[in-house]
Amino acid sequence: MFGEPQAAAFYQTTYTRFLKTFYFLLSYWCKKVVLKLIGLKETLLIHTL
């Protein structure tokens, strides 16, 4: 498909690196959102008590 095996290997590593970066950013963002939600829940509980 790519012609040369070197090119295929290059595309493979680039694709894997992209996936790793994307996954890292996604997990980081999810953690921030979850922490924010937990913080909101705690402040709401404090205000209702």
N, C-alpha and C positions, 0 to 999 in steps of 0.2 A: 504494500500500500504506500509506504513512504519511499520505497526504492532502496535506500541503503540502511543497514542495521544500525549504523551510528546515529542516523537521523531519528530512527524509531526510538532508540535509547534516550536520545536527547529530549524528544517529545514526552517520553514516559516520565523522566525525572522532573521536567518542568511541570507536567500535569500533577504529579504527586506533591511537589512543593506548593503548587497553587492550592490543592485540596487541603494540605496541612495548615496553610496560612488561613484559608477560609474557615476551617473548622475551629482554629484557635480563636479567631475574631468572634465567631458565632458563640462559642462557649463563654468567652469573656463578656460579651454583651448580655447573654442569658443570665450570667451570675450577677451582673449589675442590676438587671431588671428584677431578679428574684430578691436581691438585697433591698432594693428600693420598695418592693411590695411588702416585705417583712417589716421594714421601717415604718411604712404607712400604717400597717395593721397595728403595730405597737403604739403609734401615736394615737390612733383611733381608740384603742383600748384604754389608754391613759386618759383621754378626754371623756370617755363614757363613764369611767369609774368616779 
